[in-house]
Amino acid sequence: MQIPKDQILALLRDRGQDDQASQAQNELPDQVDTDQHADLLQRFGIDPQELISKYGGQIAGDIGGKLGL
């Protein structure tokens, strides 16, 4: 699943992990693939499955809205 880097950075900041967010800003691509970048996410203390659970429905809804569904 593709998740925008900004959402991951916001999650880290919400957790009070500003240092991790700054580091992630420099290391993560603009679109993070939860499968392809799982090791990188875990290095920042993020479980890829947590991202899918938290943002999966929201992202699917955003895409559906753009497609007029």
Buried (B, 14 or more C-beta within 10 A) or exposed (E): EBBBBEBBBEBBBEEEBEEBBEBBEEEBEEEBBBEEBBEBBEEBEBEBEEBBEBBBEEBEEEEEEEEEE
